Amino acid sequence: MKKNVGSLDRILRILIGAALIAATLTHHLPWWGWIGIVPLLTGLIGWCPAYLPFGIKTCKSN
């Protein structure tokens, strides 16, 4: 897996994912807030499978 998620993209994914999970844990969002796991993980590993079919790459290296 080559990284395809850039720095700003990663930061935003991690923040949004963590916020969704935190809001779900504090009962501000219903069960669907667990979808925050997806952007959190893709931000942490730096690779997004949804970018592949479209050839999107927000990182400068590779």
mmCIF file of the N, C-alpha and C atoms, coordinates in Angstrom:
data_MODEL
# 
_entry.id   MODEL 
# 
loop_
_atom_site.group_PDB 
_atom_site.id 
_atom_site.type_symbol 
_atom_site.label_atom_id 
_atom_site.label_alt_id 
_atom_site.label_comp_id 
_atom_site.label_asym_id 
_atom_site.label_entity_id 
_atom_site.label_seq_id 
_atom_site.pdbx_PDB_ins_code 
_atom_site.Cartn_x 
_atom_site.Cartn_y 
_atom_site.Cartn_z 
_atom_site.occupancy 
_atom_site.B_iso_or_equiv 
_atom_site.pdbx_formal_charge 
_atom_site.auth_seq_id 
_atom_site.auth_comp_id 
_atom_site.auth_asym_id 
_atom_site.auth_atom_id 
_atom_site.pdbx_PDB_model_num 
ATOM 1   N N  . MET A 1 1  ? 0.828   -1.179 0.000  1.00 0.00 ? 1  MET A N  1 
ATOM 2   C CA . MET A 1 1  ? 0.000   0.000  0.000  1.00 0.00 ? 1  MET A CA 1 
ATOM 3   C C  . MET A 1 1  ? 0.877   1.249  0.000  1.00 0.00 ? 1  MET A C  1 
ATOM 4   N N  . LYS A 1 2  ? 0.776   2.014  -1.060 1.00 0.00 ? 2  LYS A N  1 
ATOM 5   C CA . LYS A 1 2  ? 1.464   3.297  -1.095 1.00 0.00 ? 2  LYS A CA 1 
ATOM 6   C C  . LYS A 1 2  ? 0.567   4.343  -0.450 1.00 0.00 ? 2  LYS A C  1 
ATOM 7   N N  . LYS A 1 3  ? 1.182   5.235  0.286  1.00 0.00 ? 3  LYS A N  1 
ATOM 8   C CA . LYS A 1 3  ? 0.401   6.283  0.933  1.00 0.00 ? 3  LYS A CA 1 
ATOM 9   C C  . LYS A 1 3  ? -0.218  7.180  -0.133 1.00 0.00 ? 3  LYS A C  1 
ATOM 10  N N  . ASN A 1 4  ? -1.485  7.521  0.069  1.00 0.00 ? 4  ASN A N  1 
ATOM 11  C CA . ASN A 1 4  ? -2.160  8.416  -0.862 1.00 0.00 ? 4  ASN A CA 1 
ATOM 12  C C  . ASN A 1 4  ? -2.904  9.537  -0.139 1.00 0.00 ? 4  ASN A C  1 
ATOM 13  N N  . VAL A 1 5  ? -2.647  9.690  1.155  1.00 0.00 ? 5  VAL A N  1 
ATOM 14  C CA . VAL A 1 5  ? -3.304  10.723 1.957  1.00 0.00 ? 5  VAL A CA 1 
ATOM 15  C C  . VAL A 1 5  ? -2.223  11.662 2.485  1.00 0.00 ? 5  VAL A C  1 
ATOM 16  N N  . GLY A 1 6  ? -2.337  12.946 2.124  1.00 0.00 ? 6  GLY A N  1 
ATOM 17  C CA . GLY A 1 6  ? -1.358  13.952 2.521  1.00 0.00 ? 6  GLY A CA 1 
ATOM 18  C C  . GLY A 1 6  ? -1.518  14.427 3.957  1.00 0.00 ? 6  GLY A C  1 
ATOM 19  N N  . SER A 1 7  ? -0.625  15.308 4.361  1.00 0.00 ? 7  SER A N  1 
ATOM 20  C CA . SER A 1 7  ? -0.561  15.767 5.752  1.00 0.00 ? 7  SER A CA 1 
ATOM 21  C C  . SER A 1 7  ? -1.835  16.454 6.220  1.00 0.00 ? 7  SER A C  1 
ATOM 22  N N  . LEU A 1 8  ? -2.305  17.455 5.491  1.00 0.00 ? 8  LEU A N  1 
ATOM 23  C CA . LEU A 1 8  ? -3.511  18.168 5.901  1.00 0.00 ? 8  LEU A CA 1 
ATOM 24  C C  . LEU A 1 8  ? -4.712  17.235 5.884  1.00 0.00 ? 8  LEU A C  1 
ATOM 25  N N  . ASP A 1 9  ? -4.798  16.415 4.862  1.00 0.00 ? 9  ASP A N  1 
ATOM 26  C CA . ASP A 1 9  ? -5.878  15.429 4.748  1.00 0.00 ? 9  ASP A CA 1 
ATOM 27  C C  . ASP A 1 9  ? -5.869  14.490 5.955  1.00 0.00 ? 9  ASP A C  1 
ATOM 28  N N  . ARG A 1 10 ? -4.684  14.023 6.338  1.00 0.00 ? 10 ARG A N  1 
ATOM 29  C CA . ARG A 1 10 ? -4.556  13.120 7.482  1.00 0.00 ? 10 ARG A CA 1 
ATOM 30  C C  . ARG A 1 10 ? -5.008  13.784 8.775  1.00 0.00 ? 10 ARG A C  1 
ATOM 31  N N  . ILE A 1 11 ? -4.562  15.022 8.992  1.00 0.00 ? 11 ILE A N  1 
ATOM 32  C CA . ILE A 1 11 ? -4.925  15.743 10.214 1.00 0.00 ? 11 ILE A CA 1 
ATOM 33  C C  . ILE A 1 11 ? -6.435  15.914 10.302 1.00 0.00 ? 11 ILE A C  1 
ATOM 34  N N  . LEU A 1 12 ? -7.049  16.329 9.199  1.00 0.00 ? 12 LEU A N  1 
ATOM 35  C CA . LEU A 1 12 ? -8.504  16.517 9.188  1.00 0.00 ? 12 LEU A CA 1 
ATOM 36  C C  . LEU A 1 12 ? -9.244  15.211 9.429  1.00 0.00 ? 12 LEU A C  1 
ATOM 37  N N  . ARG A 1 13 ? -8.791  14.130 8.816  1.00 0.00 ? 13 ARG A N  1 
ATOM 38  C CA . ARG A 1 13 ? -9.425  12.827 9.015  1.00 0.00 ? 13 ARG A CA 1 
ATOM 39  C C  . ARG A 1 13 ? -9.343  12.386 10.468 1.00 0.00 ? 13 ARG A C  1 
ATOM 40  N N  . ILE A 1 14 ? -8.175  12.553 11.070 1.00 0.00 ? 14 ILE A N  1 
ATOM 41  C CA . ILE A 1 14 ? -7.987  12.147 12.462 1.00 0.00 ? 14 ILE A CA 1 
ATOM 42  C C  . ILE A 1 14 ? -8.876  12.981 13.392 1.00 0.00 ? 14 ILE A C  1 
ATOM 43  N N  . LEU A 1 15 ? -8.913  14.285 13.174 1.00 0.00 ? 15 LEU A N  1 
ATOM 44  C CA . LEU A 1 15 ? -9.735  15.157 14.014 1.00 0.00 ? 15 LEU A CA 1 
ATOM 45  C C  . LEU A 1 15 ? -11.223 14.864 13.855 1.00 0.00 ? 15 LEU A C  1 
ATOM 46  N N  . ILE A 1 16 ? -11.676 14.723 12.632 1.00 0.00 ? 16 ILE A N  1 
ATOM 47  C CA . ILE A 1 16 ? -13.093 14.446 12.389 1.00 0.00 ? 16 ILE A CA 1 
ATOM 48  C C  . ILE A 1 16 ? -13.479 13.073 12.928 1.00 0.00 ? 16 ILE A C  1 
ATOM 49  N N  . GLY A 1 17 ? -12.638 12.075 12.685 1.00 0.00 ? 17 GLY A N  1 
ATOM 50  C CA . GLY A 1 17 ? -12.915 10.735 13.195 1.00 0.00 ? 17 GLY A CA 1 
ATOM 51  C C  . GLY A 1 17 ? -12.977 10.697 14.708 1.00 0.00 ? 17 GLY A C  1 
ATOM 52  N N  . ALA A 1 18 ? -12.009 11.341 15.346 1.00 0.00 ? 18 ALA A N  1 
ATOM 53  C CA . ALA A 1 18 ? -11.986 11.379 16.813 1.00 0.00 ? 18 ALA A CA 1 
ATOM 54  C C  . ALA A 1 18 ? -13.197 12.138 17.359 1.00 0.00 ? 18 ALA A C  1 
ATOM 55  N N  . ALA A 1 19 ? -13.582 13.217 16.688 1.00 0.00 ? 19 ALA A N  1 
ATOM 56  C CA . ALA A 1 19 ? -14.741 13.995 17.139 1.00 0.00 ? 19 ALA A CA 1 
ATOM 57  C C  . ALA A 1 19 ? -16.027 13.181 17.030 1.00 0.00 ? 19 ALA A C  1 
ATOM 58  N N  . LEU A 1 20 ? -16.194 12.450 15.934 1.00 0.00 ? 20 LEU A N  1 
ATOM 59  C CA . LEU A 1 20 ? -17.386 11.609 15.783 1.00 0.00 ? 20 LEU A CA 1 
ATOM 60  C C  . LEU A 1 20 ? -17.453 10.527 16.857 1.00 0.00 ? 20 LEU A C  1 
ATOM 61  N N  . ILE A 1 21 ? -16.323 9.895  17.106 1.00 0.00 ? 21 ILE A N  1 
ATOM 62  C CA . ILE A 1 21 ? -16.287 8.842  18.123 1.00 0.00 ? 21 ILE A CA 1 
ATOM 63  C C  . ILE A 1 21 ? -16.555 9.422  19.508 1.00 0.00 ? 21 ILE A C  1 
ATOM 64  N N  . ALA A 1 22 ? -15.929 10.559 19.821 1.00 0.00 ? 22 ALA A N  1 
ATOM 65  C CA . ALA A 1 22 ? -16.143 11.190 21.125 1.00 0.00 ? 22 ALA A CA 1 
ATOM 66  C C  . ALA A 1 22 ? -17.605 11.599 21.304 1.00 0.00 ? 22 ALA A C  1 
ATOM 67  N N  . ALA A 1 23 ? -18.199 12.147 20.248 1.00 0.00 ? 23 ALA A N  1 
ATOM 68  C CA . ALA A 1 23 ? -19.606 12.556 20.329 1.00 0.00 ? 23 ALA A CA 1 
ATOM 69  C C  . ALA A 1 23 ? -20.518 11.348 20.533 1.00 0.00 ? 23 ALA A C  1 
ATOM 70  N N  . THR A 1 24 ? -20.154 10.227 19.953 1.00 0.00 ? 24 THR A N  1 
ATOM 71  C CA . THR A 1 24 ? -20.944 9.008  20.133 1.00 0.00 ? 24 THR A CA 1 
ATOM 72  C C  . THR A 1 24 ? -20.782 8.475  21.555 1.00 0.00 ? 24 THR A C  1 
ATOM 73  N N  . LEU A 1 25 ? -19.571 8.489  22.055 1.00 0.00 ? 25 LEU A N  1 
ATOM 74  C CA . LEU A 1 25 ? -19.321 7.999  23.412 1.00 0.00 ? 25 LEU A CA 1 
ATOM 75  C C  . LEU A 1 25 ? -20.008 8.853  24.471 1.00 0.00 ? 25 LEU A C  1 
ATOM 76  N N  . THR A 1 26 ? -20.182 10.145 24.183 1.00 0.00 ? 26 THR A N  1 
ATOM 77  C CA . THR A 1 26 ? -20.828 11.039 25.134 1.00 0.00 ? 26 THR A CA 1 
ATOM 78  C C  . THR A 1 26 ? -22.326 11.198 24.844 1.00 0.00 ? 26 THR A C  1 
ATOM 79  N N  . HIS A 1 27 ? -22.839 10.354 23.974 1.00 0.00 ? 27 HIS A N  1 
ATOM 80  C CA . HIS A 1 27 ? -24.269 10.299 23.638 1.00 0.00 ? 27 HIS A CA 1 
ATOM 81  C C  . HIS A 1 27 ? -24.805 11.575 22.971 1.00 0.00 ? 27 HIS A C  1 
ATOM 82  N N  . HIS A 1 28 ? -23.927 12.304 22.284 1.00 0.00 ? 28 HIS A N  1 
ATOM 83  C CA . HIS A 1 28 ? -24.367 13.455 21.503 1.00 0.00 ? 28 HIS A CA 1 
ATOM 84  C C  . HIS A 1 28 ? -24.747 13.026 20.091 1.00 0.00 ? 28 HIS A C  1 
ATOM 85  N N  . LEU A 1 29 ? -24.290 11.862 19.688 1.00 0.00 ? 29 LEU A N  1 
ATOM 86  C CA . LEU A 1 29 ? -24.653 11.275 18.399 1.00 0.00 ? 29 LEU A CA 1 
ATOM 87  C C  . LEU A 1 29 ? -25.141 9.849  18.640 1.00 0.00 ? 29 LEU A C  1 
ATOM 88  N N  . PRO A 1 30 ? -26.033 9.359  17.784 1.00 0.00 ? 30 PRO A N  1 
ATOM 89  C CA . PRO A 1 30 ? -26.460 7.961  17.919 1.00 0.00 ? 30 PRO A CA 1 
ATOM 90  C C  . PRO A 1 30 ? -25.377 7.004  17.411 1.00 0.00 ? 30 PRO A C  1 
ATOM 91  N N  . TRP A 1 31 ? -25.730 5.765  17.273 1.00 0.00 ? 31 TRP A N  1 
ATOM 92  C CA . TRP A 1 31 ? -24.794 4.690  16.910 1.00 0.00 ? 31 TRP A CA 1 
ATOM 93  C C  . TRP A 1 31 ? -24.023 4.966  15.627 1.00 0.00 ? 31 TRP A C  1 
ATOM 94  N N  . TRP A 1 32 ? -24.602 5.700  14.680 1.00 0.00 ? 32 TRP A N  1 
ATOM 95  C CA . TRP A 1 32 ? -23.923 5.902  13.392 1.00 0.00 ? 32 TRP A CA 1 
ATOM 96  C C  . TRP A 1 32 ? -22.653 6.733  13.532 1.00 0.00 ? 32 TRP A C  1 
ATOM 97  N N  . GLY A 1 33 ? -22.448 7.364  14.663 1.00 0.00 ? 33 GLY A N  1 
ATOM 98  C CA . GLY A 1 33 ? -21.228 8.132  14.894 1.00 0.00 ? 33 GLY A CA 1 
ATOM 99  C C  . GLY A 1 33 ? -19.969 7.268  14.902 1.00 0.00 ? 33 GLY A C  1 
ATOM 100 N N  . TRP A 1 34 ? -20.162 5.954  15.060 1.00 0.00 ? 34 TRP A N  1 
ATOM 101 C CA . TRP A 1 34 ? -19.015 5.035  15.026 1.00 0.00 ? 34 TRP A CA 1 
ATOM 102 C C  . TRP A 1 34 ? -18.371 4.992  13.647 1.00 0.00 ? 34 TRP A C  1 
ATOM 103 N N  . ILE A 1 35 ? -19.025 5.580  12.637 1.00 0.00 ? 35 ILE A N  1 
ATOM 104 C CA . ILE A 1 35 ? -18.415 5.671  11.310 1.00 0.00 ? 35 ILE A CA 1 
ATOM 105 C C  . ILE A 1 35 ? -17.112 6.479  11.377 1.00 0.00 ? 35 ILE A C  1 
ATOM 106 N N  . GLY A 1 36 ? -16.933 7.215  12.462 1.00 0.00 ? 36 GLY A N  1 
ATOM 107 C CA . GLY A 1 36 ? -15.695 7.967  12.675 1.00 0.00 ? 36 GLY A CA 1 
ATOM 108 C C  . GLY A 1 36 ? -14.457 7.096  12.724 1.00 0.00 ? 36 GLY A C  1 
ATOM 109 N N  . ILE A 1 37 ? -14.650 5.801  12.912 1.00 0.00 ? 37 ILE A N  1 
ATOM 110 C CA . ILE A 1 37 ? -13.513 4.876  12.905 1.00 0.00 ? 37 ILE A CA 1 
ATOM 111 C C  . ILE A 1 37 ? -12.837 4.877  11.535 1.00 0.00 ? 37 ILE A C  1 
ATOM 112 N N  . VAL A 1 38 ? -13.620 5.019  10.477 1.00 0.00 ? 38 VAL A N  1 
ATOM 113 C CA . VAL A 1 38 ? -13.072 4.974  9.113  1.00 0.00 ? 38 VAL A CA 1 
ATOM 114 C C  . VAL A 1 38 ? -12.106 6.138  8.857  1.00 0.00 ? 38 VAL A C  1 
ATOM 115 N N  . PRO A 1 39 ? -12.528 7.402  9.031  1.00 0.00 ? 39 PRO A N  1 
ATOM 116 C CA . PRO A 1 39 ? -11.556 8.464  8.785  1.00 0.00 ? 39 PRO A CA 1 
ATOM 117 C C  . PRO A 1 39 ? -10.394 8.447  9.779  1.00 0.00 ? 39 PRO A C  1 
ATOM 118 N N  . LEU A 1 40 ? -10.657 8.016  11.007 1.00 0.00 ? 40 LEU A N  1 
ATOM 119 C CA . LEU A 1 40 ? -9.571  7.933  11.988 1.00 0.00 ? 40 LEU A CA 1 
ATOM 120 C C  . LEU A 1 40 ? -8.502  6.945  11.525 1.00 0.00 ? 40 LEU A C  1 
ATOM 121 N N  . LEU A 1 41 ? -8.911  5.759  11.131 1.00 0.00 ? 41 LEU A N  1 
ATOM 122 C CA . LEU A 1 41 ? -7.942  4.753  10.688 1.00 0.00 ? 41 LEU A CA 1 
ATOM 123 C C  . LEU A 1 41 ? -7.240  5.146  9.398  1.00 0.00 ? 41 LEU A C  1 
ATOM 124 N N  . THR A 1 42 ? -7.982  5.670  8.424  1.00 0.00 ? 42 THR A N  1 
ATOM 125 C CA . THR A 1 42 ? -7.340  6.059  7.163  1.00 0.00 ? 42 THR A CA 1 
ATOM 126 C C  . THR A 1 42 ? -6.373  7.220  7.394  1.00 0.00 ? 42 THR A C  1 
ATOM 127 N N  . GLY A 1 43 ? -6.691  8.082  8.334  1.00 0.00 ? 43 GLY A N  1 
ATOM 128 C CA . GLY A 1 43 ? -5.770  9.160  8.668  1.00 0.00 ? 43 GLY A CA 1 
ATOM 129 C C  . GLY A 1 43 ? -4.522  8.653  9.368  1.00 0.00 ? 43 GLY A C  1 
ATOM 130 N N  . LEU A 1 44 ? -4.690  7.681  10.236 1.00 0.00 ? 44 LEU A N  1 
ATOM 131 C CA . LEU A 1 44 ? -3.540  7.138  10.965 1.00 0.00 ? 44 LEU A CA 1 
ATOM 132 C C  . LEU A 1 44 ? -2.600  6.341  10.067 1.00 0.00 ? 44 LEU A C  1 
ATOM 133 N N  . ILE A 1 45 ? -3.152  5.575  9.125  1.00 0.00 ? 45 ILE A N  1 
ATOM 134 C CA . ILE A 1 45 ? -2.286  4.770  8.265  1.00 0.00 ? 45 ILE A CA 1 
ATOM 135 C C  . ILE A 1 45 ? -1.851  5.508  7.002  1.00 0.00 ? 45 ILE A C  1 
ATOM 136 N N  . GLY A 1 46 ? -2.537  6.597  6.646  1.00 0.00 ? 46 GLY A N  1 
ATOM 137 C CA . GLY A 1 46 ? -2.135  7.393  5.493  1.00 0.00 ? 46 GLY A CA 1 
ATOM 138 C C  . GLY A 1 46 ? -2.547  6.819  4.158  1.00 0.00 ? 46 GLY A C  1 
ATOM 139 N N  . TRP A 1 47 ? -3.511  5.933  4.154  1.00 0.00 ? 47 TRP A N  1 
ATOM 140 C CA . TRP A 1 47 ? -3.960  5.287  2.928  1.00 0.00 ? 47 TRP A CA 1 
ATOM 141 C C  . TRP A 1 47 ? -5.479  5.179  2.927  1.00 0.00 ? 47 TRP A C  1 
ATOM 142 N N  . CYS A 1 48 ? -6.089  5.578  1.810  1.00 0.00 ? 48 CYS A N  1 
ATOM 143 C CA . CYS A 1 48 ? -7.540  5.536  1.707  1.00 0.00 ? 48 CYS A CA 1 
ATOM 144 C C  . CYS A 1 48 ? -7.929  4.702  0.482  1.00 0.00 ? 48 CYS A C  1 
ATOM 145 N N  . PRO A 1 49 ? -8.629  3.585  0.695  1.00 0.00 ? 49 PRO A N  1 
ATOM 146 C CA . PRO A 1 49 ? -9.012  2.738  -0.433 1.00 0.00 ? 49 PRO A CA 1 
ATOM 147 C C  . PRO A 1 49 ? -10.008 3.414  -1.379 1.00 0.00 ? 49 PRO A C  1 
ATOM 148 N N  . ALA A 1 50 ? -10.771 4.373  -0.884 1.00 0.00 ? 50 ALA A N  1 
ATOM 149 C CA . ALA A 1 50 ? -11.739 5.066  -1.739 1.00 0.00 ? 50 ALA A CA 1 
ATOM 150 C C  . ALA A 1 50 ? -11.043 5.965  -2.766 1.00 0.00 ? 50 ALA A C  1 
ATOM 151 N N  . TYR A 1 51 ? -9.812  6.343  -2.532 1.00 0.00 ? 51 TYR A N  1 
ATOM 152 C CA . TYR A 1 51 ? -9.069  7.174  -3.480 1.00 0.00 ? 51 TYR A CA 1 
ATOM 153 C C  . TYR A 1 51 ? -8.583  6.369  -4.689 1.00 0.00 ? 51 TYR A C  1 
ATOM 154 N N  . LEU A 1 52 ? -8.400  5.072  -4.534 1.00 0.00 ? 52 LEU A N  1 
ATOM 155 C CA . LEU A 1 52 ? -7.819  4.242  -5.594 1.00 0.00 ? 52 LEU A CA 1 
ATOM 156 C C  . LEU A 1 52 ? -8.568  4.286  -6.923 1.00 0.00 ? 52 LEU A C  1 
ATOM 157 N N  . PRO A 1 53 ? -9.880  4.036  -6.969 1.00 0.00 ? 53 PRO A N  1 
ATOM 158 C CA . PRO A 1 53 ? -10.558 4.009  -8.264 1.00 0.00 ? 53 PRO A CA 1 
ATOM 159 C C  . PRO A 1 53 ? -10.535 5.352  -8.996 1.00 0.00 ? 53 PRO A C  1 
ATOM 160 N N  . PHE A 1 54 ? -10.379 6.427  -8.260 1.00 0.00 ? 54 PHE A N  1 
ATOM 161 C CA . PHE A 1 54 ? -10.398 7.757  -8.856 1.00 0.00 ? 54 PHE A CA 1 
ATOM 162 C C  . PHE A 1 54 ? -9.000  8.310  -9.114 1.00 0.00 ? 54 PHE A C  1 
ATOM 163 N N  . GLY A 1 55 ? -7.969  7.601  -8.665 1.00 0.00 ? 55 GLY A N  1 
ATOM 164 C CA . GLY A 1 55 ? -6.603  8.040  -8.861 1.00 0.00 ? 55 GLY A CA 1 
ATOM 165 C C  . GLY A 1 55 ? -6.244  9.273  -8.045 1.00 0.00 ? 55 GLY A C  1 
ATOM 166 N N  . ILE A 1 56 ? -6.955  9.490  -6.961 1.00 0.00 ? 56 ILE A N  1 
ATOM 167 C CA . ILE A 1 56 ? -6.708  10.658 -6.108 1.00 0.00 ? 56 ILE A CA 1 
ATOM 168 C C  . ILE A 1 56 ? -5.513  10.376 -5.202 1.00 0.00 ? 56 ILE A C  1 
ATOM 169 N N  . LYS A 1 57 ? -4.677  11.381 -5.037 1.00 0.00 ? 57 LYS A N  1 
ATOM 170 C CA . LYS A 1 57 ? -3.513  11.272 -4.161 1.00 0.00 ? 57 LYS A CA 1 
ATOM 171 C C  . LYS A 1 57 ? -3.235  12.661 -3.611 1.00 0.00 ? 57 LYS A C  1 
ATOM 172 N N  . THR A 1 58 ? -3.359  12.850 -2.309 1.00 0.00 ? 58 THR A N  1 
ATOM 173 C CA . THR A 1 58 ? -3.162  14.151 -1.722 1.00 0.00 ? 58 THR A CA 1 
ATOM 174 C C  . THR A 1 58 ? -1.781  14.301 -1.072 1.00 0.00 ? 58 THR A C  1 
ATOM 175 N N  . CYS A 1 59 ? -0.967  13.269 -1.145 1.00 0.00 ? 59 CYS A N  1 
ATOM 176 C CA . CYS A 1 59 ? 0.370   13.368 -0.583 1.00 0.00 ? 59 CYS A CA 1 
ATOM 177 C C  . CYS A 1 59 ? 1.375   13.684 -1.693 1.00 0.00 ? 59 CYS A C  1 
ATOM 178 N N  . LYS A 1 60 ? 2.474   14.301 -1.308 1.00 0.00 ? 60 LYS A N  1 
ATOM 179 C CA . LYS A 1 60 ? 3.476   14.713 -2.291 1.00 0.00 ? 60 LYS A CA 1 
ATOM 180 C C  . LYS A 1 60 ? 4.468   13.604 -2.628 1.00 0.00 ? 60 LYS A C  1 
ATOM 181 N N  . SER A 1 61 ? 4.748   12.712 -1.687 1.00 0.00 ? 61 SER A N  1 
ATOM 182 C CA . SER A 1 61 ? 5.737   11.655 -1.908 1.00 0.00 ? 61 SER A CA 1 
ATOM 183 C C  . SER A 1 61 ? 5.099   10.439 -2.560 1.00 0.00 ? 61 SER A C  1 
ATOM 184 N N  . ASN A 1 62 ? 5.946   9.506  -3.002 1.00 0.00 ? 62 ASN A N  1 
ATOM 185 C CA . ASN A 1 62 ? 5.556   8.249  -3.655 1.00 0.00 ? 62 ASN A CA 1 
ATOM 186 C C  . ASN A 1 62 ? 5.136   8.544  -5.050 1.00 0.00 ? 62 ASN A C  1 
# 
